[in-house]
Amino acid sequence: MESLVTLPRRGRGSAGSGRPAGAGSVVVAVGAAALLLSSGAAPAFPHGRGPTTGSGLTAREITASAYHTCALTRPRGVKCWGFNDDGQLGDGTKTERRTPVAVSGLASGVAALAAGEVDTCALTSGGGVKCWGFNGDGQLGDGTKTERRTPVATSGLASGVAAIAAGARHNCALTSTGGIKCWGDNEYGQLGDGTTTNRHAPVAVSGLASGVAAISAGQSHTCALTSAGGVKCWGANDFGQLGDRTTINRHTPVAVSGLASGVAAISAGAGHNCALTRGGGVKCWGDNGYGQLGDGTKTERRTPVAVSGLASGVAAIAAGWNHTCALTSRGGVKCWGWNDFGQLGDRTTADRYAPVAVSGLASGVSAVAVGWDHNCAISSGGRVKCWGWNHFGQLGDGTTIDRHKPVDVIRALPPCVVPNVIARLLPRAKTTINRAHCRVGKVAFKRSTAAKTNRVLAVSPKPGSHLKNGAKVALTVGRA
């Protein structure tokens, strides 16, 4: 593990805040379904060396969080990777993973995923909810505050759930009858029950017992898309992210100004939200300190404004911490806002106040997920690619190297197959060993003839041995 293991909660807000030590929000709209085109240790590869061809992960759905990422696999199982200090990867450990690992007990039967700051939830095919990871605010919904390293059932939600959404430290469920229930942190009224009391089990959102079509949870606020195509939000409102023309926190849902109808999908970010209109356009509101509203400015907006250049042709949207991405109807991806870690995918680290194309993703994308400072996309063939911040291996490429353009998530690190480097000069032997996904271990020198000086005399383990990725290979080298 890296030394950064204590992660205090990131304060709300963005402009001028710089890179905080703690986490904030991760956004998954409608349990990531709204992002689908159909619905609206030392690095393993030194200096960026990538995986072998054909080793990429394929998935049905992806959800990106502050420091970890999870995928719904083709057999409807769950795999996660990245930071794991709170058990949010669900593999029964607290070990950081730079490539996907299976979530315990969820090899199949999962319908959707939602990842919070330091927890993860799954919607089962039977309509139940299971969560795992950090539980200090009751965000797992099992009636306790006990951390869980493997999935546990959320109380009262064994069936009847249609979608899930994860905020920073609270989660919500859309029931099959169109109502909403939320649980976890409630400091700003983000659970919508009219209080600021944390809840360790789901409670009903006031006034939304029915008539809801989709949900999305931001850092400390929540939004709902009604069946009539309108939007309502509640919780923190310091940047006008509730869209009601004020900065007053709301403990129950309020209507977003100008969006009483005509909305097809929603996505909540840290302090901003975006709506996809039925005409394929995008409107955003709230915090705009890094241009995440996409209107060409850095001006905070308390009501929705149009995103520049996206009046039509958009199929899905996803809002992150201080940036936003859109999936076009042609299968391309565009992003805008903060770009310190290359999360906009345009090969730069320059902030963008209006949408820019993600390198290499002009077409062929079926889904997009946006995390804190990294994003992931699924191609029409199911291949998963990620880009942006990678400090904890959340890009899943086997490294901790930030990526300014999409890279493949790999299924597993390739093994170290010990190469036969006997008789090779030592520098060339070292290069060959590294390329075989091994590392050079102890180098011992043995007196030899002049012809064998600085050449490899012996290798251990023996050439051809299959070892764990990054295993050390010892060499005996001649010396005159």
DRENKOLRO-446909 format. One record per residue (C-alpha): residue number from 1; residue in three letters; y, x, z. Coordinates in steps of 0.001 Angstrom, whole numbers, plus 524288, in hexadecimal, padded with zeros to 5 digits. Example, Ala and Ser with C-alpha at 12.3 -4.5 7.8 and 13.67 -1.06 7.14 Angstrom:
1 | ALA | 7EE6C | 8300C | 81E78
2 | SER | 7FBDC | 83566 | 81BE4
END
This chain:
1 | MET | 80000 | 80000 | 80000
2 | GLU | 80E02 | 803E1 | 7FE0C
3 | SER | 816A8 | 80601 | 809CD
4 | LEU | 81E04 | 7F966 | 80730
5 | VAL | 81575 | 7F05A | 80F01
6 | THR | 81F88 | 7E95D | 8175C
7 | LEU | 826AD | 7DFB8 | 80EC8
8 | PRO | 8314A | 7D7F6 | 815BC
9 | ARG | 8357D | 7CB9A | 80EEC
10 | ARG | 83FC1 | 7CDA6 | 804AC
11 | GLY | 84C86 | 7C6D1 | 80764
12 | ARG | 8508A | 7BC3C | 7FDFF
13 | GLY | 85A3F | 7C04E | 7F3BD
14 | SER | 85AC2 | 7CA73 | 7E947
15 | ALA | 867AB | 7CFC2 | 7E4AB
16 | GLY | 86A4D | 7DCF9 | 7EA72
17 | SER | 85E47 | 7DC78 | 7F305
18 | GLY | 85721 | 7E764 | 7EBF9
19 | ARG | 848A6 | 7E9B8 | 7EE0C
20 | PRO | 844D5 | 7E472 | 7FB64
21 | ALA | 83905 | 7E8EF | 80308
22 | GLY | 83390 | 7DB77 | 804DD
23 | ALA | 82E6E | 7D05E | 7FCE3
24 | GLY | 834D5 | 7C403 | 7F8EA
25 | SER | 82FD2 | 7BA0A | 7EF97
26 | VAL | 82621 | 7B7D6 | 7E57B
27 | VAL | 82697 | 7AC49 | 7DCCC
28 | VAL | 81B80 | 7A49F | 7D718
29 | ALA | 81F3D | 797C6 | 7D0E2
30 | VAL | 814FD | 78D47 | 7D1FC
31 | GLY | 80ADF | 796EB | 7D69E
32 | ALA | 80E34 | 79F1E | 7CAAF
33 | ALA | 80A58 | 79420 | 7C184
34 | ALA | 81866 | 79255 | 7BD37
35 | LEU | 817E7 | 79FF4 | 7B7AA
36 | LEU | 80D34 | 79CA4 | 7AE1A
37 | LEU | 810D4 | 79A29 | 7A00F
38 | SER | 807F4 | 78E4E | 79FC6
39 | SER | 80ECA | 787EC | 7AB4B
40 | GLY | 81B8A | 78B83 | 7AB58
41 | ALA | 7F7B1 | 80CCB | 7EBF1
42 | ALA | 7FB8D | 8171A | 7E112
43 | PRO | 7FD5A | 81073 | 7D42F
44 | ALA | 7F06F | 80F1D | 7CD34
45 | PHE | 7F6C6 | 81298 | 7C03E
46 | PRO | 7FFC0 | 81E48 | 7C217
47 | HIS | 80CCF | 81D93 | 7BB03
48 | GLY | 80A39 | 80FE7 | 7B61A
49 | ARG | 7FD0E | 81250 | 7AFB6
50 | GLY | 7F770 | 804C7 | 7AD5C
51 | PRO | 7EA13 | 7FE7F | 7ADEE
52 | THR | 7DFCA | 7FF80 | 7A386
53 | THR | 7E049 | 7F5CA | 79860
54 | GLY | 7D9FD | 7E8B4 | 79B1E
55 | SER | 7DB34 | 7E984 | 7A9F7
56 | GLY | 7E657 | 7DFBE | 7AB1A
57 | LEU | 7E5BD | 7D406 | 7B430
58 | THR | 7E55C | 7C67F | 7AE29
59 | ALA | 7E9CF | 7BA5C | 7B56E
60 | ARG | 7ECF7 | 7ABF5 | 7B477
61 | GLU | 7F8CA | 7AC9D | 7BD63
62 | ILE | 800EC | 7B6B1 | 7C495
63 | THR | 80997 | 7B62F | 7D0A6
64 | ALA | 812C6 | 7C142 | 7D48F
65 | SER | 81823 | 7C389 | 7E229
66 | ALA | 820EC | 7CD2A | 7E916
67 | TYR | 816D9 | 7D7F9 | 7E9EA
68 | HIS | 80A32 | 7D25D | 7E4B3
69 | THR | 804E7 | 7CAF1 | 7D919
70 | CYS | 7F95D | 7C1CA | 7D758
71 | ALA | 7F230 | 7BC88 | 7CB8C
72 | LEU | 7E990 | 7B0D6 | 7C912
73 | THR | 7DE24 | 7B653 | 7C168
74 | ARG | 7D6C8 | 7AFF2 | 7B641
75 | PRO | 7CBB3 | 7AB7D | 7BF70
76 | ARG | 7D683 | 7A5AE | 7C810
77 | GLY | 7D540 | 7AFF9 | 7D272
78 | VAL | 7E098 | 7B77D | 7D87A
79 | LYS | 7E3FB | 7C5EC | 7D7DF
80 | CYS | 7EFCB | 7CC40 | 7DE4D
81 | TRP | 7F61A | 7D9A7 | 7DEDE
82 | GLY | 80197 | 7E0CB | 7E502
83 | PHE | 8064C | 7E117 | 7F311
84 | ASN | 7FC6D | 7DC70 | 7FD10
85 | ASP | 801A2 | 7DFA7 | 80A83
86 | ASP | 80064 | 7D16F | 80EB2
87 | GLY | 7F3A9 | 7CE59 | 807D3
88 | GLN | 7FA8A | 7C73E | 7FCBE
89 | LEU | 7F0C5 | 7CC4E | 7F2B5
90 | GLY | 7E609 | 7C4BB | 7F99A
91 | ASP | 7DB78 | 7CF02 | 7F854
92 | GLY | 7D92D | 7D003 | 806ED
93 | THR | 7E0B9 | 7DCB8 | 8083F
94 | LYS | 7EEA7 | 7E188 | 809D0
95 | THR | 7ECFC | 7EBEC | 7FF5B
96 | GLU | 7F710 | 7ED04 | 7F485
97 | ARG | 7F0EF | 7EAE4 | 7E722
98 | ARG | 7F64D | 7EFFC | 7DA51
99 | THR | 7EC94 | 7E88A | 7D214
100 | PRO | 7E732 | 7DAB9 | 7D3CE
101 | VAL | 7DD74 | 7D799 | 7DEA0
102 | ALA | 7D63D | 7CAD9 | 7E0AB
103 | VAL | 7DAEE | 7C16C | 7EB24
104 | SER | 7D006 | 7BEBE | 7F4BB
105 | GLY | 7C98D | 7B18A | 7F2F0
106 | LEU | 7D149 | 7ADEC | 7E6CB
107 | ALA | 7C8A4 | 7B27A | 7DBAF
108 | SER | 7C9F6 | 7A520 | 7D531
109 | GLY | 7CF1B | 79772 | 7D736
110 | VAL | 7DDA6 | 79A9A | 7D762
111 | ALA | 7E787 | 792C2 | 7CF92
112 | ALA | 7F496 | 7996D | 7D296
113 | LEU | 7FB08 | 7A435 | 7DA88
114 | ALA | 807CF | 7A665 | 7E1CA
115 | ALA | 80BC0 | 7B339 | 7E829
116 | GLY | 815DB | 7B413 | 7F2F3
117 | GLU | 81CA1 | 7BFE9 | 7F888
118 | VAL | 810E0 | 7C472 | 80069
119 | ASP | 80727 | 7B96C | 7FEB2
120 | THR | 7FFC0 | 7B2DB | 7F3A9
121 | CYS | 7FAB0 | 7A519 | 7F181
122 | ALA | 7F0C1 | 79F38 | 7E841
123 | LEU | 7EEE5 | 7914C | 7E39A
124 | THR | 7E080 | 78E5A | 7E21B
125 | SER | 7DAC2 | 78648 | 7D72C
126 | GLY | 7D7AB | 77C15 | 7E17D
127 | GLY | 7E615 | 77A9A | 7E4C9
128 | GLY | 7E5D0 | 78251 | 7F175
129 | VAL | 7EE76 | 78D98 | 7F5D3
130 | LYS | 7EA69 | 79AA2 | 7FB76
131 | CYS | 7F39B | 7A583 | 7FFB1
132 | TRP | 7F2BA | 7B366 | 804E9
133 | GLY | 7FB4F | 7BE9E | 80974
134 | PHE | 806A7 | 7BEE8 | 812F5
135 | ASN | 807F1 | 7B2F3 | 81B9C
136 | GLY | 812E9 | 7B5F3 | 82520
137 | ASP | 81A7D | 7A9E7 | 820DD
138 | GLY | 80EA8 | 7A124 | 81F33
139 | GLN | 80F0D | 7A27C | 8106E
140 | LEU | 8004C | 7A1F8 | 80F23
141 | GLY | 800AF | 7943E | 8149C
142 | ASP | 7F460 | 7956F | 81CC2
143 | GLY | 7FB06 | 7916A | 82958
144 | THR | 7FC28 | 79F69 | 82E5E
145 | LYS | 80476 | 7AB96 | 82CE6
146 | THR | 7F898 | 7B44B | 82B06
147 | GLU | 7F862 | 7BDB6 | 81FA0
148 | ARG | 7ECF1 | 7BB5C | 81660
149 | ARG | 7E70A | 7C597 | 80D6C
150 | THR | 7DE98 | 7BBA7 | 80663
151 | PRO | 7E198 | 7AD9B | 80242
152 | VAL | 7E23A | 7A2AA | 80C53
153 | ALA | 7E3F4 | 79428 | 809FC
154 | THR | 7F194 | 78E78 | 80B7F
155 | SER | 7F127 | 7839A | 81581
156 | GLY | 7F0D1 | 775EF | 80FEF
157 | LEU | 7F03D | 77A63 | 801D9
158 | ALA | 7E1AC | 77A92 | 7FF06
159 | SER | 7E400 | 771F1 | 7F319
160 | GLY | 7EE55 | 76A12 | 7EC1D
161 | VAL | 7F73E | 77556 | 7E82A
162 | ALA | 7FC05 | 77697 | 7DA22
163 | ALA | 80454 | 7830C | 7DAD9
164 | ILE | 80905 | 78D70 | 7E44A
165 | ALA | 81536 | 795E0 | 7E582
166 | ALA | 8182F | 7A1BE | 7EDE9
167 | GLY | 82562 | 7A5F3 | 7F309
168 | ALA | 8285E | 7B1EF | 7FB1D
169 | ARG | 821DE | 7AD3B | 8079C
170 | HIS | 81F57 | 79F01 | 80505
171 | ASN | 81641 | 797A6 | 7FBFA
172 | CYS | 81600 | 78A0C | 7F640
173 | ALA | 80C1A | 78107 | 7EFFD
174 | LEU | 80DFD | 77602 | 7E643
175 | THR | 80452 | 76B44 | 7E92B
176 | SER | 7FD18 | 7638F | 7DEDF
177 | THR | 80546 | 757B9 | 7E2CA
178 | GLY | 811F7 | 75EDC | 7DFAF
179 | GLY | 81624 | 76254 | 7ED71
180 | ILE | 81978 | 76FA7 | 7F330
181 | LYS | 814DA | 7765D | 7FF88
182 | CYS | 819DB | 78388 | 80432
183 | TRP | 816DE | 78D0A | 80F3F
184 | GLY | 81AE5 | 79A44 | 814C1
185 | ASP | 82883 | 79FAF | 816E4
186 | ASN | 83308 | 7954D | 81846
187 | GLU | 83EE1 | 79CE5 | 81CD3
188 | TYR | 8478E | 796EA | 8125F
189 | GLY | 840FC | 789BF | 81113
190 | GLN | 838C4 | 78E03 | 80577
191 | LEU | 82D68 | 78569 | 809C7
192 | GLY | 835E8 | 77971 | 80796
193 | ASP | 83198 | 771F4 | 813A7
194 | GLY | 83F45 | 770B2 | 81933
195 | THR | 83D7C | 77BBD | 8231E
196 | THR | 83DFE | 78A82 | 82401
197 | THR | 83134 | 78B56 | 82B70
198 | ASN | 8268F | 79408 | 82609
199 | ARG | 81A26 | 78CA0 | 822E6
200 | HIS | 80C83 | 7924F | 823F4
201 | ALA | 80694 | 7870C | 81C5A
202 | PRO | 80BC0 | 77ED8 | 81101
203 | VAL | 81663 | 774C2 | 8135A
204 | ALA | 81BC7 | 76ABC | 809E9
205 | VAL | 828AB | 76D52 | 80308
206 | SER | 8323B | 76297 | 80693
207 | GLY | 83495 | 758A8 | 7FBE3
208 | LEU | 82AA5 | 75E6F | 7F284
209 | ALA | 81E1C | 75748 | 7F5C4
210 | SER | 81C55 | 7544F | 7E74F
211 | GLY | 822D1 | 755C4 | 7DA14
212 | VAL | 82222 | 764AA | 7D941
213 | ALA | 81CF6 | 76B71 | 7CD1D
214 | ALA | 81E52 | 779D5 | 7D0B9
215 | ILE | 82293 | 782E6 | 7DBB2
216 | SER | 827FC | 790AD | 7DCE2
217 | ALA | 82AD0 | 79894 | 7E926
218 | GLY | 83540 | 7A310 | 7EA16
219 | GLN | 83822 | 7ACB5 | 7F4DA
220 | SER | 83D46 | 7A304 | 7FED0
221 | HIS | 83EBC | 796A8 | 7F6CD
222 | THR | 8363F | 78D70 | 7EEF8
223 | CYS | 83835 | 784EC | 7E2F7
224 | ALA | 83117 | 7794A | 7DD35
225 | LEU | 830C4 | 7739B | 7CF95
226 | THR | 82FEC | 764DF | 7D019
227 | SER | 827C6 | 75CB0 | 7C6DE
228 | ALA | 834AA | 757B4 | 7C155
229 | GLY | 83862 | 76587 | 7BD58
230 | GLY | 84246 | 767CE | 7C81E
231 | VAL | 84317 | 77343 | 7D197
232 | LYS | 8449C | 77337 | 7E05D
233 | CYS | 8459C | 77F13 | 7E951
234 | TRP | 8466F | 7820D | 7F7DA
235 | GLY | 8476A | 78D7A | 80152
236 | ALA | 85081 | 79935 | 800A6
237 | ASN | 85CBF | 79749 | 7F87E
238 | ASP | 86542 | 7A339 | 7FADD
239 | PHE | 86680 | 7A5D2 | 7EC48
240 | GLY | 86703 | 797C3 | 7E7EF
241 | GLN | 858A2 | 79852 | 7E422
242 | LEU | 8569D | 78A16 | 7E7C1
243 | GLY | 85FEA | 78673 | 7DCD2
244 | ASP | 8672D | 77BF2 | 7E46F
245 | ARG | 87496 | 7825D | 7E2C5
246 | THR | 87465 | 78779 | 7F0DC
247 | THR | 86F48 | 7930E | 7F8A3
248 | ILE | 86A50 | 78A87 | 803B8
249 | ASN | 85C13 | 78C1F | 8078E
250 | ARG | 85457 | 77F91 | 80607
251 | HIS | 848A1 | 77BCA | 80E46
252 | THR | 844B9 | 770D2 | 80522
253 | PRO | 84519 | 76FC6 | 7F63E
254 | VAL | 851F9 | 76E2C | 7EEFE
255 | ALA | 853F7 | 76BB3 | 7E08A
256 | VAL | 857F4 | 77702 | 7D7C6
257 | SER | 864C1 | 7739B | 7D126
258 | GLY | 8634C | 7706B | 7C2C6
259 | LEU | 8547D | 7707B | 7C2E4
260 | ALA | 8510A | 76260 | 7C5BF
261 | SER | 8483C | 7620C | 7B9CF
262 | GLY | 843DD | 769AB | 7ADE8
263 | VAL | 83D48 | 774FA | 7B4FF
264 | ALA | 82F9E | 77984 | 7B12C
265 | ALA | 82D35 | 784AE | 7BAD3
266 | ILE | 833A4 | 78C07 | 7C606
267 | SER | 832CA | 7996B | 7CC47
268 | ALA | 838E2 | 79DFB | 7D90F
269 | GLY | 83D1B | 7AC08 | 7DB7C
270 | ALA | 84278 | 7B2E1 | 7E769
271 | GLY | 85002 | 7ACD0 | 7E6EA
272 | HIS | 84FF7 | 7A679 | 7D98D
273 | ASN | 84853 | 79C61 | 7D1E9
274 | CYS | 84623 | 79904 | 7C3C3
275 | ALA | 84254 | 78CAF | 7BCA2
276 | LEU | 83BEA | 78B34 | 7AF6B
277 | THR | 84125 | 77F4B | 7A872
278 | ARG | 838DC | 7764B | 7A039
279 | GLY | 8403C | 77B71 | 79475
280 | GLY | 83B66 | 7893E | 7972B
281 | GLY | 8481C | 78E78 | 79CD1
282 | VAL | 84A2B | 7957A | 7A9C1
283 | LYS | 85430 | 79312 | 7B46F
284 | CYS | 8559A | 79B04 | 7C0EC
285 | TRP | 85DBB | 79A9A | 7CD59
286 | GLY | 8600A | 7A1CE | 7DA36
287 | ASP | 86127 | 7B069 | 7DC9A
288 | ASN | 86589 | 7B851 | 7D0DB
289 | GLY | 8688F | 7C5A1 | 7D69D
290 | TYR | 86045 | 7CC7A | 7CC5B
291 | GLY | 861D6 | 7C2FC | 7C122
292 | GLN | 85544 | 7BBC3 | 7C44F
293 | LEU | 85B1C | 7AED2 | 7BFC2
294 | GLY | 85C2F | 7B450 | 7B20F
295 | ASP | 8696B | 7AE86 | 7AEDE
296 | GLY | 86F93 | 7BB9D | 7ABA1
297 | THR | 87680 | 7BCC5 | 7B8B9
298 | LYS | 8741E | 7C08B | 7C6E8
299 | THR | 87AA4 | 7B44D | 7CBFD
300 | GLU | 8736F | 7AC37 | 7D62A
301 | ARG | 8710A | 79E4B | 7D18C
302 | ARG | 86F46 | 79283 | 7DA6D
303 | THR | 86B28 | 789CA | 7CF3A
304 | PRO | 862A1 | 78CA4 | 7C351
305 | VAL | 867F9 | 7948D | 7B7EA
306 | ALA | 861BA | 7972A | 7AABB
307 | VAL | 85ADD | 7A41D | 7A886
308 | SER | 860F9 | 7AB5A | 79D1C
309 | GLY | 85917 | 7AA7B | 790A8
310 | LEU | 84EA6 | 7A1A3 | 7965B
311 | ALA | 85353 | 79419 | 792BB
312 | SER | 845F5 | 7913E | 78CD7
313 | GLY | 838F7 | 7977D | 7897F
314 | VAL | 83462 | 79A54 | 79760
315 | ALA | 826D6 | 79650 | 79C26
316 | ALA | 826F1 | 79B1F | 7AA4F
317 | ILE | 82FB5 | 7A1C1 | 7B452
318 | ALA | 82DB3 | 7AA40 | 7C04F
319 | ALA | 837DF | 7AE9A | 7CA40
320 | GLY | 8361D | 7BAF4 | 7D25F
321 | TRP | 83E06 | 7C1B1 | 7DCDF
322 | ASN | 849F8 | 7C539 | 7D503
323 | HIS | 84505 | 7C34F | 7C736
324 | THR | 83F5D | 7B8AB | 7BEAD
325 | CYS | 83628 | 7B7EF | 7B312
326 | ALA | 83367 | 7ADE4 | 7A88F
327 | LEU | 827A4 | 7ABBD | 79FD0
328 | THR | 82BCC | 7A73F | 7925F
329 | SER | 824C9 | 79D06 | 78A67
330 | ARG | 820DD | 7A7FD | 78122
331 | GLY | 819F9 | 7AF39 | 78C12
332 | GLY | 82457 | 7B987 | 78E83
333 | VAL | 82A38 | 7BD83 | 79B8A
334 | LYS | 83893 | 7BF7B | 79EEE
335 | CYS | 83E26 | 7C3AE | 7AC0F
336 | TRP | 84B6C | 7C5AE | 7B250
337 | GLY | 851D1 | 7C9D6 | 7BF29
338 | TRP | 84ECA | 7D576 | 7C7E1
339 | ASN | 84796 | 7E0B0 | 7C15E
340 | ASP | 84738 | 7EC3D | 7CAB1
341 | PHE | 8388C | 7ED9E | 7C947
342 | GLY | 83746 | 7E9E4 | 7BB0F
343 | GLN | 83359 | 7DBFE | 7BE74
344 | LEU | 83A39 | 7D6AF | 7B274
345 | GLY | 830C4 | 7DE57 | 7AA13
346 | ASP | 83AC6 | 7E309 | 7A028
347 | ARG | 837DB | 7F184 | 7A286
348 | THR | 84463 | 7F339 | 7AA76
349 | THR | 8490B | 7F16E | 7B868
350 | ALA | 855DE | 7EB0A | 7B478
351 | ASP | 858EC | 7DDA9 | 7BA2F
352 | ARG | 85A33 | 7D2FC | 7B004
353 | TYR | 862DC | 7C708 | 7B16D
354 | ALA | 85C79 | 7C009 | 7A613
355 | PRO | 84E63 | 7BFC1 | 7A124
356 | VAL | 84857 | 7CBB5 | 79AB2
357 | ALA | 83B12 | 7CCBF | 79434
358 | VAL | 82FEC | 7D306 | 79BB8
359 | SER | 82AC7 | 7DEA1 | 79413
360 | GLY | 81E12 | 7DBC6 | 78D1B
361 | LEU | 81DC5 | 7CD76 | 790D1
362 | ALA | 82484 | 7C6F5 | 78557
363 | SER | 818F0 | 7BDCD | 78377
364 | GLY | 80B21 | 7BAFD | 787DF
365 | VAL | 80E19 | 7B810 | 79630
366 | SER | 8089E | 7ABD3 | 79C97
367 | ALA | 80DA8 | 7AD3C | 7AA93
368 | VAL | 81781 | 7B4EE | 7B2A5
369 | ALA | 81877 | 7B73D | 7C151
370 | VAL | 82437 | 7BD40 | 7C811
371 | GLY | 8239C | 7C42C | 7D529
372 | TRP | 82DE3 | 7CB0D | 7DD3A
373 | ASP | 83071 | 7D661 | 7D418
374 | HIS | 824C3 | 7D5E7 | 7CAFC
375 | ASN | 81F65 | 7CC77 | 7C107
376 | CYS | 8128B | 7C9AD | 7BA58
377 | ALA | 80EC3 | 7C2DC | 7ADBF
378 | ILE | 80227 | 7BD98 | 7A82F
379 | SER | 7FFB9 | 7BEE1 | 799AE
380 | SER | 7F9B5 | 7B411 | 791BA
381 | GLY | 7ECFB | 7BBBB | 792A7
382 | GLY | 7EDCA | 7BC18 | 7A169
383 | ARG | 7F197 | 7CA68 | 7A2FE
384 | VAL | 7FAC0 | 7CCDE | 7AE85
385 | LYS | 80671 | 7D60A | 7ADA6
386 | CYS | 81063 | 7D920 | 7B854
387 | TRP | 81D0E | 7E0CA | 7B97A
388 | GLY | 827C0 | 7E46A | 7C325
389 | TRP | 826A3 | 7E93E | 7D132
390 | ASN | 81988 | 7EF4B | 7D49D
391 | HIS | 81B10 | 7F5DD | 7E1D8
392 | PHE | 80EDB | 7EF6A | 7E75A
393 | GLY | 80703 | 7EED3 | 7DAD6
394 | GLN | 80AE6 | 7E0B6 | 7D83E
395 | LEU | 80A9C | 7E30C | 7C98C
396 | GLY | 7FC0A | 7E578 | 7CA4D
397 | ASP | 7FBD8 | 7F0F8 | 7C107
398 | GLY | 7F5CA | 7FA4C | 7CAD7
399 | THR | 802A2 | 80137 | 7CDD9
400 | THR | 80EE9 | 7FF83 | 7D5FB
401 | ILE | 817E2 | 802DC | 7CAAB
402 | ASP | 8229D | 7F91E | 7C759
403 | ARG | 82175 | 7F421 | 7B96C
404 | HIS | 82CFD | 7F063 | 7B0E2
405 | LYS | 82440 | 7E993 | 7A70F
406 | PRO | 8176E | 7E20C | 7A85B
407 | VAL | 80AD2 | 7E95A | 7AB60
408 | ASP | 7FCE9 | 7E450 | 7AC23
409 | VAL | 7F729 | 7E032 | 7B91D
410 | ILE | 7E9FC | 7E6D0 | 7B99C
411 | ARG | 7DD79 | 7E0A8 | 7BE96
412 | ALA | 7D9A5 | 7ECB8 | 7C63F
413 | LEU | 7DC7F | 7FB1E | 7C65A
414 | PRO | 7D385 | 80291 | 7BD0B
415 | PRO | 7C9D9 | 80B95 | 7C3DF
416 | CYS | 7CADF | 81A26 | 7C494
417 | VAL | 7C089 | 81F7A | 7BB61
418 | VAL | 7BFAC | 82DF6 | 7BE42
419 | PRO | 7C1E9 | 8355B | 7B18C
420 | ASN | 7BACC | 841A1 | 7AD9D
421 | VAL | 7C56D | 84BFD | 7AE54
422 | ILE | 7BC95 | 857D4 | 7B037
423 | ALA | 7C1A7 | 863B9 | 7A8FE
424 | ARG | 7CF07 | 85D9A | 7A6F4
425 | LEU | 7DB6F | 86444 | 7AB61
426 | LEU | 7E019 | 85ECE | 7B85B
427 | PRO | 7ECC1 | 85849 | 7B372
428 | ARG | 7E580 | 85139 | 7A896
429 | ALA | 7DA9F | 84D59 | 7B1FB
430 | LYS | 7E477 | 8472D | 7BB4C
431 | THR | 7EA62 | 83F20 | 7B05A
432 | THR | 7DCFD | 83A6C | 7ABFE
433 | ILE | 7D953 | 83689 | 7B9E6
434 | ASN | 7E5C7 | 82EA8 | 7BBA7
435 | ARG | 7E392 | 827A0 | 7AECD
436 | ALA | 7D609 | 823D2 | 7B396
437 | HIS | 7DC7F | 81C64 | 7BEE0
438 | CYS | 7D875 | 826E9 | 7C87B
439 | ARG | 7E053 | 83084 | 7D087
440 | VAL | 7DEC1 | 83F19 | 7D20B
441 | GLY | 7D9D7 | 84231 | 7DF98
442 | LYS | 7D6B6 | 84F6D | 7E596
443 | VAL | 7D76F | 85AE8 | 7DC45
444 | ALA | 7CF46 | 86691 | 7E088
445 | PHE | 7CFAD | 873BE | 7D9C7
446 | LYS | 7C3C2 | 87C3D | 7D745
447 | ARG | 7C316 | 88A06 | 7D202
448 | SER | 7BEF1 | 889FF | 7C3C6
449 | THR | 7BF98 | 89188 | 7B723
450 | ALA | 7CC7F | 89346 | 7B037
451 | ALA | 7C861 | 88956 | 7A5DD
452 | LYS | 7C6B6 | 87ECC | 7B03A
453 | THR | 7D34C | 88188 | 7B782
454 | ASN | 7DB00 | 87504 | 7BA4B
455 | ARG | 7D01D | 86CEF | 7B43A
456 | VAL | 7C829 | 86288 | 7BB2B
457 | LEU | 7BAE0 | 86757 | 7BFA2
458 | ALA | 7B617 | 85B37 | 7C6EC
459 | VAL | 7B9D9 | 84D10 | 7C94E
460 | SER | 7B696 | 8445E | 7D4F6
461 | PRO | 7B250 | 8397D | 7D44F
462 | LYS | 7AAB8 | 83C7A | 7C803
463 | PRO | 7B060 | 83873 | 7BAD5
464 | GLY | 7AD52 | 82A78 | 7B724
465 | SER | 7ADE6 | 82563 | 7C526
466 | HIS | 7B45D | 8180C | 7C6AB
467 | LEU | 7BD84 | 817C1 | 7D249
468 | LYS | 7C885 | 80F64 | 7D7A6
469 | ASN | 7D566 | 81005 | 7D04F
470 | GLY | 7DD2C | 81BD5 | 7D4D2
471 | ALA | 7D171 | 822E0 | 7DAC4
472 | LYS | 7D2FE | 83170 | 7DCAA
473 | VAL | 7CB91 | 83B3D | 7D463
474 | ALA | 7C95B | 848E8 | 7D9E4
475 | LEU | 7C99D | 854B0 | 7D0FD
476 | THR | 7C4B2 | 86286 | 7D1AD
477 | VAL | 7CCDB | 86B94 | 7C940
478 | GLY | 7CA56 | 87978 | 7C4E7
479 | ARG | 7D2B3 | 884C2 | 7C96F
480 | ALA | 7D1C8 | 892DA | 7C52E
END
